[in-house]
Amino acid sequence: MSNVLTMNGVRRRGKDDASTAIENSVACSDGSGPARVLAYVERELPPGGGIPAYLAARRSGARAFVLWADEHRRERVATVVTRSATGGVATFDVLGAHGEHIGTVVREKALRGRGLRTRWTVTRPGGPAAVGFKGRIVWWWVWWLCLPLMVVVLVLSVFDGVAGNEGGVARAPRRIRWRAGGRMPLEFRSGGDKLHLHAPELDWRLGAALVALVRSFSAVRWDAAKK
């Protein structure tokens, strides 16, 4: 049975939580009971630069996250840092609480890296690289063929005043299946934005970092808030 990781955002309004308007967490479920929170995720701002500097670096593909054991930041369990981000290719290192290397994630943007689809490569120490592509080729063809019609629907929805729900326009394919050595250790399903860990040997911290990264490059962009 696979473990399923889901990233959730909760807006807090209590006085004690004024320092964090939105609390993002990664929860895990194995199907045997209610999901349990594994980590609390927030972006890590560069010293002295703050939010403007983070957002400026973010445009090149850079990301910086902290995974905390609790919502009050008492214990750091993992950190995501950007090793490089240029030309549409970004490399991220996932580090443990003491700086130990947990894994590496490489994102190659569509048409910038080695293919027509966005390519995600996940590597852990001592294990084979797992490669996944965003969406299936057949669904990308269908989506591109229908794009002119969706644009018309979106324009009409603006005049009808229902643009808030994107006028029913279908989102681009987002499912990712990672392959390594004939196996599928990881799978991101767009329905519910869930990351399935099919390989029991995978470190959950690497999975939590991965789902936070994937979500940061989606339409949700949880780390792109301006304050």
VOKOLRO-962078 format. One record per atom (N, C-alpha, C): residue number from 0; residue in three letters; atom name; x negated, y negated, z. Coordinates in steps of 0.1 Angstrom, whole numbers, plus 5000, padded with zeros to 4 digits. Example, Ala and Ser with C-alpha at 12.3 -4.5 7.8 and 13.67 -1.06 7.14 Angstrom:
BEGIN
0	ALA	N	4868	5057	5078
0	ALA	CA	4877	5045	5078
0	ALA	C	4868	5033	5078
1	SER	N	4872	5022	5071
1	SER	CA	4863	5011	5071
1	SER	C	4871	5000	5079
***
This chain:
BEGIN
0	MET	N	4992	5012	5000
0	MET	CA	5000	5000	5000
0	MET	C	4991	4988	5000
1	SER	N	4994	4978	4992
1	SER	CA	4986	4966	4990
1	SER	C	4990	4955	5001
2	ASN	N	4980	4948	5005
2	ASN	CA	4983	4936	5013
2	ASN	C	4986	4925	5004
3	VAL	N	4996	4916	5008
3	VAL	CA	5000	4905	5000
3	VAL	C	4997	4892	5007
4	LEU	N	4990	4883	5001
4	LEU	CA	4987	4870	5007
4	LEU	C	4995	4859	5000
5	THR	N	5001	4851	5008
5	THR	CA	5009	4840	5004
5	THR	C	5005	4827	5010
6	MET	N	5003	4816	5003
6	MET	CA	5000	4804	5008
6	MET	C	5012	4795	5010
7	ASN	N	5014	4790	5022
7	ASN	CA	5026	4782	5025
7	ASN	C	5022	4768	5031
8	GLY	N	5030	4759	5028
8	GLY	CA	5028	4745	5033
8	GLY	C	5040	4741	5041
9	VAL	N	5038	4736	5053
9	VAL	CA	5048	4732	5062
9	VAL	C	5046	4717	5066
10	ARG	N	5056	4709	5064
10	ARG	CA	5055	4695	5069
10	ARG	C	5058	4694	5083
11	ARG	N	5049	4688	5091
11	ARG	CA	5051	4687	5105
11	ARG	C	5055	4672	5109
12	ARG	N	5064	4671	5118
12	ARG	CA	5068	4657	5122
12	ARG	C	5066	4654	5137
13	GLY	N	5061	4664	5144
13	GLY	CA	5059	4661	5158
13	GLY	C	5047	4652	5161
14	LYS	N	5048	4645	5173
14	LYS	CA	5037	4636	5176
14	LYS	C	5024	4642	5178
15	ASP	N	5024	4655	5183
15	ASP	CA	5011	4662	5185
15	ASP	C	5004	4666	5172
16	ASP	N	5012	4665	5161
16	ASP	CA	5006	4670	5148
16	ASP	C	5005	4658	5138
17	ALA	N	5004	4646	5144
17	ALA	CA	5003	4634	5135
17	ALA	C	4990	4634	5127
18	SER	N	4980	4641	5131
18	SER	CA	4967	4641	5124
18	SER	C	4968	4649	5111
19	THR	N	4977	4659	5110
19	THR	CA	4979	4667	5098
19	THR	C	4994	4667	5094
20	ALA	N	4997	4659	5084
20	ALA	CA	5011	4658	5080
20	ALA	C	5016	4671	5074
21	ILE	N	5007	4678	5067
21	ILE	CA	5010	4691	5060
21	ILE	C	5001	4702	5065
22	GLU	N	5006	4712	5070
22	GLU	CA	4998	4723	5075
22	GLU	C	4999	4735	5065
23	ASN	N	4988	4738	5058
23	ASN	CA	4988	4749	5049
23	ASN	C	4982	4761	5055
24	SER	N	4989	4772	5053
24	SER	CA	4985	4785	5059
24	SER	C	4985	4796	5049
25	VAL	N	4977	4806	5051
25	VAL	CA	4978	4818	5043
25	VAL	C	4983	4830	5052
26	ALA	N	4994	4836	5048
26	ALA	CA	5000	4847	5055
26	ALA	C	4998	4860	5048
27	CYS	N	4997	4871	5056
27	CYS	CA	4995	4884	5050
27	CYS	C	5007	4893	5054
28	SER	N	5011	4901	5044
28	SER	CA	5022	4911	5047
28	SER	C	5018	4924	5040
29	ASP	N	5020	4935	5048
29	ASP	CA	5017	4948	5042
29	ASP	C	5030	4956	5040
30	GLY	N	5041	4949	5041
30	GLY	CA	5054	4956	5039
30	GLY	C	5059	4963	5051
31	SER	N	5052	4964	5062
31	SER	CA	5056	4972	5073
31	SER	C	5063	4963	5084
32	GLY	N	5063	4950	5082
32	GLY	CA	5068	4941	5092
32	GLY	C	5067	4926	5087
33	PRO	N	5071	4917	5095
33	PRO	CA	5070	4903	5091
33	PRO	C	5055	4899	5088
34	ALA	N	5054	4889	5079
34	ALA	CA	5041	4884	5076
34	ALA	C	5034	4877	5087
35	ARG	N	5021	4878	5088
35	ARG	CA	5014	4872	5099
35	ARG	C	5004	4862	5093
36	VAL	N	5002	4851	5100
36	VAL	CA	4993	4840	5095
36	VAL	C	4979	4845	5097
37	LEU	N	4970	4845	5087
37	LEU	CA	4956	4848	5088
37	LEU	C	4947	4836	5090
38	ALA	N	4951	4825	5083
38	ALA	CA	4942	4813	5084
38	ALA	C	4950	4801	5080
39	TYR	N	4945	4790	5085
39	TYR	CA	4951	4777	5082
39	TYR	C	4940	4770	5073
40	VAL	N	4945	4764	5062
40	VAL	CA	4936	4759	5051
40	VAL	C	4938	4744	5050
41	GLU	N	4927	4737	5049
41	GLU	CA	4927	4723	5046
41	GLU	C	4915	4719	5038
42	ARG	N	4916	4709	5030
42	ARG	CA	4904	4704	5022
42	ARG	C	4894	4698	5032
43	GLU	N	4881	4699	5028
43	GLU	CA	4870	4693	5036
43	GLU	C	4865	4681	5028
44	LEU	N	4867	4670	5034
44	LEU	CA	4863	4657	5028
44	LEU	C	4848	4655	5029
45	PRO	N	4842	4649	5019
45	PRO	CA	4827	4646	5019
45	PRO	C	4824	4636	5030
46	PRO	N	4813	4637	5037
46	PRO	CA	4809	4627	5047
46	PRO	C	4808	4613	5041
47	GLY	N	4814	4604	5047
47	GLY	CA	4813	4590	5042
47	GLY	C	4821	4586	5030
48	GLY	N	4826	4596	5023
48	GLY	CA	4833	4593	5011
48	GLY	C	4848	4594	5012
49	GLY	N	4853	4603	5021
49	GLY	CA	4867	4604	5024
49	GLY	C	4875	4609	5012
50	ILE	N	4887	4606	5013
50	ILE	CA	4897	4611	5002
50	ILE	C	4893	4606	4988
51	PRO	N	4890	4593	4986
51	PRO	CA	4887	4589	4973
51	PRO	C	4875	4597	4967
52	ALA	N	4865	4600	4974
52	ALA	CA	4853	4607	4969
52	ALA	C	4857	4622	4966
53	TYR	N	4866	4627	4974
53	TYR	CA	4870	4641	4972
53	TYR	C	4878	4642	4959
54	LEU	N	4888	4632	4957
54	LEU	CA	4896	4632	4945
54	LEU	C	4888	4630	4933
55	ALA	N	4878	4622	4934
55	ALA	CA	4869	4619	4922
55	ALA	C	4861	4631	4918
56	ALA	N	4856	4639	4928
56	ALA	CA	4849	4651	4925
56	ALA	C	4858	4662	4920
57	ARG	N	4870	4661	4925
57	ARG	CA	4880	4671	4922
57	ARG	C	4884	4671	4907
58	ARG	N	4883	4660	4900
58	ARG	CA	4886	4658	4886
58	ARG	C	4877	4666	4877
59	SER	N	4865	4669	4882
59	SER	CA	4855	4677	4875
59	SER	C	4857	4692	4877
60	GLY	N	4866	4695	4887
60	GLY	CA	4868	4709	4890
60	GLY	C	4863	4713	4904
61	ALA	N	4856	4704	4911
61	ALA	CA	4851	4707	4924
61	ALA	C	4862	4709	4934
62	ARG	N	4859	4717	4944
62	ARG	CA	4869	4719	4955
62	ARG	C	4861	4722	4968
63	ALA	N	4867	4719	4979
63	ALA	CA	4860	4721	4992
63	ALA	C	4871	4724	5003
64	PHE	N	4871	4736	5008
64	PHE	CA	4882	4740	5017
64	PHE	C	4876	4745	5030
65	VAL	N	4883	4745	5041
65	VAL	CA	4880	4751	5053
65	VAL	C	4892	4760	5057
66	LEU	N	4888	4773	5061
66	LEU	CA	4898	4782	5066
66	LEU	C	4896	4783	5081
67	TRP	N	4907	4779	5089
67	TRP	CA	4906	4778	5103
67	TRP	C	4914	4790	5109
68	ALA	N	4910	4795	5121
68	ALA	CA	4917	4806	5127
68	ALA	C	4930	4801	5134
69	ASP	N	4931	4788	5137
69	ASP	CA	4943	4783	5143
69	ASP	C	4946	4769	5138
70	GLU	N	4957	4764	5140
70	GLU	CA	4962	4752	5135
70	GLU	C	4955	4739	5142
71	HIS	N	4948	4742	5152
71	HIS	CA	4942	4731	5159
71	HIS	C	4927	4730	5157
72	ARG	N	4922	4737	5147
72	ARG	CA	4908	4737	5142
72	ARG	C	4898	4740	5153
73	ARG	N	4901	4750	5161
73	ARG	CA	4892	4754	5172
73	ARG	C	4881	4764	5167
74	GLU	N	4885	4771	5156
74	GLU	CA	4875	4781	5151
74	GLU	C	4875	4782	5136
75	ARG	N	4864	4780	5130
75	ARG	CA	4863	4781	5116
75	ARG	C	4860	4795	5112
76	VAL	N	4867	4801	5102
76	VAL	CA	4865	4815	5098
76	VAL	C	4859	4816	5085
77	ALA	N	4860	4806	5076
77	ALA	CA	4854	4806	5063
77	ALA	C	4854	4792	5057
78	THR	N	4845	4790	5047
78	THR	CA	4844	4777	5040
78	THR	C	4843	4780	5025
79	VAL	N	4849	4772	5017
79	VAL	CA	4848	4772	5003
79	VAL	C	4840	4760	4998
80	VAL	N	4829	4762	4992
80	VAL	CA	4821	4751	4987
80	VAL	C	4819	4752	4972
81	THR	N	4816	4741	4965
81	THR	CA	4814	4741	4951
81	THR	C	4799	4741	4949
82	ARG	N	4794	4752	4942
82	ARG	CA	4780	4753	4938
82	ARG	C	4777	4744	4926
83	SER	N	4787	4744	4916
83	SER	CA	4785	4736	4904
83	SER	C	4799	4734	4898
84	ALA	N	4801	4723	4891
84	ALA	CA	4813	4721	4883
84	ALA	C	4810	4712	4872
85	THR	N	4809	4717	4860
85	THR	CA	4806	4709	4848
85	THR	C	4811	4716	4836
86	GLY	N	4815	4708	4826
86	GLY	CA	4819	4714	4813
86	GLY	C	4831	4724	4814
87	GLY	N	4839	4722	4824
87	GLY	CA	4851	4731	4825
87	GLY	C	4848	4744	4832
88	VAL	N	4836	4746	4837
88	VAL	CA	4832	4758	4844
88	VAL	C	4828	4754	4858
89	ALA	N	4835	4760	4868
89	ALA	CA	4833	4757	4882
89	ALA	C	4829	4770	4890
90	THR	N	4819	4769	4898
90	THR	CA	4814	4780	4906
90	THR	C	4816	4777	4921
91	PHE	N	4823	4786	4928
91	PHE	CA	4825	4784	4942
91	PHE	C	4819	4795	4950
92	ASP	N	4814	4791	4962
92	ASP	CA	4809	4801	4971
92	ASP	C	4818	4801	4983
93	VAL	N	4821	4813	4988
93	VAL	CA	4829	4815	5000
93	VAL	C	4820	4820	5011
94	LEU	N	4819	4812	5022
94	LEU	CA	4810	4815	5033
94	LEU	C	4817	4818	5045
95	GLY	N	4811	4826	5054
95	GLY	CA	4817	4830	5066
95	GLY	C	4815	4819	5077
96	ALA	N	4819	4822	5089
96	ALA	CA	4818	4812	5100
96	ALA	C	4804	4808	5103
97	HIS	N	4794	4817	5100
97	HIS	CA	4780	4814	5103
97	HIS	C	4772	4812	5091
98	GLY	N	4779	4809	5080
98	GLY	CA	4772	4806	5067
98	GLY	C	4769	4818	5059
99	GLU	N	4773	4830	5063
99	GLU	CA	4770	4842	5055
99	GLU	C	4778	4842	5043
100	HIS	N	4772	4848	5032
100	HIS	CA	4779	4848	5019
100	HIS	C	4789	4859	5018
101	ILE	N	4802	4855	5016
101	ILE	CA	4813	4865	5015
101	ILE	C	4816	4868	5000
102	GLY	N	4815	4859	4992
102	GLY	CA	4817	4861	4977
102	GLY	C	4816	4849	4969
103	THR	N	4817	4850	4956
103	THR	CA	4817	4839	4947
103	THR	C	4828	4840	4937
104	VAL	N	4834	4828	4934
104	VAL	CA	4845	4827	4925
104	VAL	C	4841	4817	4914
105	VAL	N	4843	4822	4901
105	VAL	CA	4839	4813	4890
105	VAL	C	4852	4811	4882
106	ARG	N	4855	4799	4879
106	ARG	CA	4867	4795	4871
106	ARG	C	4862	4789	4858
107	GLU	N	4865	4795	4846
107	GLU	CA	4862	4790	4833
107	GLU	C	4875	4785	4826
108	LYS	N	4876	4772	4825
108	LYS	CA	4888	4767	4819
108	LYS	C	4890	4772	4805
109	ALA	N	4903	4773	4801
109	ALA	CA	4906	4778	4788
109	ALA	C	4900	4769	4777
110	LEU	N	4894	4775	4767
110	LEU	CA	4888	4768	4756
110	LEU	C	4875	4761	4760
111	ARG	N	4871	4762	4772
111	ARG	CA	4858	4756	4777
111	ARG	C	4848	4767	4780
112	GLY	N	4853	4778	4784
112	GLY	CA	4844	4789	4788
112	GLY	C	4842	4799	4777
113	ARG	N	4846	4812	4779
113	ARG	CA	4844	4822	4769
113	ARG	C	4857	4828	4763
114	GLY	N	4867	4820	4763
114	GLY	CA	4880	4826	4757
114	GLY	C	4891	4815	4756
115	LEU	N	4902	4820	4751
115	LEU	CA	4914	4811	4749
115	LEU	C	4922	4809	4762
116	ARG	N	4919	4818	4771
116	ARG	CA	4926	4817	4784
116	ARG	C	4917	4814	4795
117	THR	N	4922	4808	4806
117	THR	CA	4914	4805	4818
117	THR	C	4909	4818	4824
118	ARG	N	4896	4819	4826
118	ARG	CA	4890	4831	4831
118	ARG	C	4886	4829	4846
119	TRP	N	4889	4839	4854
119	TRP	CA	4885	4839	4868
119	TRP	C	4877	4851	4871
120	THR	N	4865	4849	4877
120	THR	CA	4856	4860	4880
120	THR	C	4853	4860	4895
121	VAL	N	4856	4871	4902
121	VAL	CA	4854	4872	4916
121	VAL	C	4843	4882	4919
122	THR	N	4833	4878	4926
122	THR	CA	4822	4887	4929
122	THR	C	4819	4888	4944
123	ARG	N	4818	4899	4950
123	ARG	CA	4814	4901	4964
123	ARG	C	4801	4908	4965
124	PRO	N	4794	4906	4976
124	PRO	CA	4781	4913	4978
124	PRO	C	4781	4928	4977
125	GLY	N	4773	4934	4968
125	GLY	CA	4773	4948	4967
125	GLY	C	4784	4954	4958
126	GLY	N	4793	4946	4953
126	GLY	CA	4804	4951	4945
126	GLY	C	4804	4946	4931
127	PRO	N	4811	4952	4922
127	PRO	CA	4811	4948	4908
127	PRO	C	4819	4935	4906
128	ALA	N	4817	4928	4896
128	ALA	CA	4824	4915	4893
128	ALA	C	4838	4919	4888
129	ALA	N	4848	4913	4894
129	ALA	CA	4862	4915	4889
129	ALA	C	4866	4903	4881
130	VAL	N	4871	4906	4869
130	VAL	CA	4874	4895	4859
130	VAL	C	4889	4895	4856
131	GLY	N	4895	4883	4857
131	GLY	CA	4909	4882	4854
131	GLY	C	4912	4870	4845
132	PHE	N	4922	4871	4837
132	PHE	CA	4926	4860	4827
132	PHE	C	4940	4856	4831
133	LYS	N	4942	4843	4830
133	LYS	CA	4955	4837	4833
133	LYS	C	4965	4840	4822
134	GLY	N	4975	4847	4825
134	GLY	CA	4986	4851	4816
134	GLY	C	4982	4861	4806
135	ARG	N	4991	4867	4800
135	ARG	CA	4989	4877	4789
135	ARG	C	4990	4870	4776
136	ILE	N	4982	4875	4766
136	ILE	CA	4981	4869	4753
136	ILE	C	4995	4868	4747
137	VAL	N	5003	4879	4748
137	VAL	CA	5016	4879	4741
137	VAL	C	5025	4868	4747
138	TRP	N	5024	4866	4760
138	TRP	CA	5033	4856	4766
138	TRP	C	5028	4842	4763
139	TRP	N	5015	4840	4761
139	TRP	CA	5010	4827	4757
139	TRP	C	5015	4824	4743
140	TRP	N	5015	4834	4734
140	TRP	CA	5020	4831	4721
140	TRP	C	5035	4827	4721
141	VAL	N	5042	4834	4729
141	VAL	CA	5057	4831	4730
141	VAL	C	5058	4817	4736
142	TRP	N	5050	4813	4746
142	TRP	CA	5051	4800	4752
142	TRP	C	5048	4789	4742
143	TRP	N	5037	4791	4735
143	TRP	CA	5033	4781	4725
143	TRP	C	5043	4779	4714
144	LEU	N	5049	4791	4709
144	LEU	CA	5059	4790	4699
144	LEU	C	5072	4783	4704
145	CYS	N	5075	4784	4717
145	CYS	CA	5087	4777	4722
145	CYS	C	5084	4763	4727
146	LEU	N	5071	4759	4727
146	LEU	CA	5068	4746	4733
146	LEU	C	5075	4734	4726
147	PRO	N	5076	4734	4713
147	PRO	CA	5084	4723	4707
147	PRO	C	5098	4722	4712
148	LEU	N	5105	4733	4713
148	LEU	CA	5118	4733	4718
148	LEU	C	5119	4729	4733
149	MET	N	5109	4733	4741
149	MET	CA	5109	4729	4755
149	MET	C	5107	4714	4757
150	VAL	N	5099	4708	4748
150	VAL	CA	5097	4693	4748
150	VAL	C	5110	4686	4745
151	VAL	N	5117	4691	4736
151	VAL	CA	5130	4685	4733
151	VAL	C	5140	4686	4745
152	VAL	N	5140	4698	4751
152	VAL	CA	5148	4700	4763
152	VAL	C	5144	4690	4774
153	LEU	N	5131	4688	4776
153	LEU	CA	5126	4680	4787
153	LEU	C	5130	4665	4784
154	VAL	N	5129	4661	4771
154	VAL	CA	5133	4647	4768
154	VAL	C	5148	4645	4770
155	LEU	N	5156	4655	4766
155	LEU	CA	5170	4654	4768
155	LEU	C	5174	4653	4783
156	SER	N	5166	4661	4791
156	SER	CA	5169	4662	4806
156	SER	C	5166	4648	4812
157	VAL	N	5156	4641	4807
157	VAL	CA	5153	4628	4812
157	VAL	C	5165	4618	4811
158	PHE	N	5171	4619	4799
158	PHE	CA	5182	4610	4797
158	PHE	C	5194	4615	4805
159	ASP	N	5195	4627	4808
159	ASP	CA	5206	4632	4816
159	ASP	C	5203	4631	4831
160	GLY	N	5191	4626	4835
160	GLY	CA	5188	4623	4849
160	GLY	C	5185	4636	4857
161	VAL	N	5180	4646	4850
161	VAL	CA	5177	4659	4858
161	VAL	C	5163	4662	4856
162	ALA	N	5154	4652	4854
162	ALA	CA	5140	4655	4852
162	ALA	C	5133	4661	4864
163	GLY	N	5139	4659	4876
163	GLY	CA	5133	4663	4888
163	GLY	C	5131	4678	4888
164	ASN	N	5139	4686	4881
164	ASN	CA	5137	4700	4881
164	ASN	C	5131	4705	4868
165	GLU	N	5124	4696	4861
165	GLU	CA	5118	4698	4848
165	GLU	C	5127	4703	4837
166	GLY	N	5140	4700	4839
166	GLY	CA	5150	4703	4829
166	GLY	C	5151	4718	4825
167	GLY	N	5146	4727	4834
167	GLY	CA	5147	4741	4831
167	GLY	C	5136	4745	4821
168	VAL	N	5126	4737	4819
168	VAL	CA	5115	4740	4810
168	VAL	C	5106	4751	4817
169	ALA	N	5103	4762	4809
169	ALA	CA	5095	4773	4814
169	ALA	C	5081	4769	4816
170	ARG	N	5075	4774	4827
170	ARG	CA	5061	4771	4830
170	ARG	C	5053	4780	4822
171	ALA	N	5040	4776	4820
171	ALA	CA	5031	4784	4812
171	ALA	C	5028	4797	4820
172	PRO	N	5024	4808	4813
172	PRO	CA	5021	4820	4820
172	PRO	C	5010	4818	4831
173	ARG	N	5012	4824	4842
173	ARG	CA	5002	4822	4853
173	ARG	C	4997	4835	4860
174	ARG	N	5003	4846	4856
174	ARG	CA	4999	4859	4862
174	ARG	C	4984	4862	4859
175	ILE	N	4977	4867	4869
175	ILE	CA	4963	4870	4867
175	ILE	C	4961	4885	4872
176	ARG	N	4955	4893	4864
176	ARG	CA	4951	4907	4869
176	ARG	C	4936	4908	4867
177	TRP	N	4929	4911	4878
177	TRP	CA	4915	4912	4878
177	TRP	C	4912	4927	4876
178	ARG	N	4901	4930	4868
178	ARG	CA	4897	4943	4865
178	ARG	C	4882	4944	4869
179	ALA	N	4879	4956	4875
179	ALA	CA	4865	4959	4878
179	ALA	C	4863	4974	4879
180	GLY	N	4854	4979	4870
180	GLY	CA	4851	4993	4870
180	GLY	C	4863	5002	4868
181	GLY	N	4872	4998	4859
181	GLY	CA	4884	5006	4857
181	GLY	C	4895	5005	4867
182	ARG	N	4894	4996	4877
182	ARG	CA	4904	4994	4887
182	ARG	C	4909	4980	4886
183	MET	N	4920	4977	4893
183	MET	CA	4926	4964	4894
183	MET	C	4926	4960	4909
184	PRO	N	4915	4955	4914
184	PRO	CA	4915	4952	4929
184	PRO	C	4923	4940	4933
185	LEU	N	4926	4931	4924
185	LEU	CA	4933	4919	4927
185	LEU	C	4944	4916	4917
186	GLU	N	4955	4910	4921
186	GLU	CA	4965	4906	4912
186	GLU	C	4973	4894	4917
187	PHE	N	4973	4883	4910
187	PHE	CA	4981	4871	4913
187	PHE	C	4994	4871	4905
188	ARG	N	5005	4871	4912
188	ARG	CA	5018	4872	4906
188	ARG	C	5025	4858	4907
189	SER	N	5029	4852	4896
189	SER	CA	5035	4839	4896
189	SER	C	5048	4838	4904
190	GLY	N	5055	4849	4904
190	GLY	CA	5068	4849	4912
190	GLY	C	5064	4849	4927
191	GLY	N	5066	4838	4933
191	GLY	CA	5063	4836	4947
191	GLY	C	5048	4833	4950
192	ASP	N	5040	4831	4939
192	ASP	CA	5026	4827	4941
192	ASP	C	5019	4836	4951
193	LYS	N	5020	4849	4948
193	LYS	CA	5014	4859	4958
193	LYS	C	5002	4866	4952
194	LEU	N	4992	4868	4961
194	LEU	CA	4980	4875	4957
194	LEU	C	4980	4888	4963
195	HIS	N	4980	4899	4955
195	HIS	CA	4980	4912	4959
195	HIS	C	4966	4918	4960
196	LEU	N	4962	4923	4972
196	LEU	CA	4949	4929	4974
196	LEU	C	4951	4944	4973
197	HIS	N	4948	4949	4961
197	HIS	CA	4950	4964	4959
197	HIS	C	4938	4972	4964
198	ALA	N	4926	4966	4966
198	ALA	CA	4914	4973	4971
198	ALA	C	4913	4970	4986
199	PRO	N	4914	4981	4994
199	PRO	CA	4913	4979	5009
199	PRO	C	4900	4974	5014
200	GLU	N	4889	4976	5006
200	GLU	CA	4876	4971	5010
200	GLU	C	4873	4956	5008
201	LEU	N	4883	4949	5002
201	LEU	CA	4881	4935	5000
201	LEU	C	4883	4927	5013
202	ASP	N	4874	4918	5015
202	ASP	CA	4874	4909	5027
202	ASP	C	4886	4900	5025
203	TRP	N	4895	4900	5036
203	TRP	CA	4907	4891	5035
203	TRP	C	4903	4877	5034
204	ARG	N	4891	4873	5039
204	ARG	CA	4887	4859	5038
204	ARG	C	4885	4855	5024
205	LEU	N	4879	4864	5016
205	LEU	CA	4877	4861	5002
205	LEU	C	4891	4860	4994
206	GLY	N	4900	4869	4998
206	GLY	CA	4913	4868	4993
206	GLY	C	4921	4855	4996
207	ALA	N	4919	4851	5009
207	ALA	CA	4926	4838	5013
207	ALA	C	4920	4826	5006
208	ALA	N	4906	4826	5004
208	ALA	CA	4900	4816	4997
208	ALA	C	4904	4815	4982
209	LEU	N	4906	4827	4976
209	LEU	CA	4910	4828	4962
209	LEU	C	4924	4823	4960
210	VAL	N	4933	4826	4969
210	VAL	CA	4947	4822	4967
210	VAL	C	4948	4807	4968
211	ALA	N	4939	4801	4978
211	ALA	CA	4939	4787	4979
211	ALA	C	4933	4780	4967
212	LEU	N	4923	4786	4961
212	LEU	CA	4917	4780	4949
212	LEU	C	4927	4781	4937
213	VAL	N	4933	4792	4935
213	VAL	CA	4942	4794	4924
213	VAL	C	4954	4784	4925
214	ARG	N	4959	4782	4937
214	ARG	CA	4970	4773	4939
214	ARG	C	4966	4758	4937
215	SER	N	4953	4755	4940
215	SER	CA	4948	4742	4938
215	SER	C	4947	4738	4924
216	PHE	N	4946	4748	4915
216	PHE	CA	4946	4745	4901
216	PHE	C	4959	4747	4894
217	SER	N	4970	4749	4902
217	SER	CA	4983	4751	4896
217	SER	C	4990	4737	4897
218	ALA	N	5003	4737	4893
218	ALA	CA	5011	4725	4893
218	ALA	C	5013	4720	4908
219	VAL	N	5012	4729	4917
219	VAL	CA	5014	4725	4931
219	VAL	C	5003	4715	4936
220	ARG	N	4990	4719	4933
220	ARG	CA	4978	4710	4936
220	ARG	C	4979	4706	4951
221	TRP	N	4979	4715	4960
221	TRP	CA	4981	4712	4974
221	TRP	C	4970	4703	4980
222	ASP	N	4959	4703	4974
222	ASP	CA	4947	4696	4980
222	ASP	C	4946	4682	4973
223	ALA	N	4955	4678	4965
223	ALA	CA	4954	4665	4957
223	ALA	C	4961	4654	4963
224	ALA	N	4966	4655	4976
224	ALA	CA	4973	4644	4982
224	ALA	C	4963	4632	4984
225	LYS	N	4969	4620	4982
225	LYS	CA	4961	4608	4983
225	LYS	C	4959	4602	4997
226	LYS	N	4965	4609	5007
226	LYS	CA	4963	4605	5020
226	LYS	C	4967	4617	5030
***
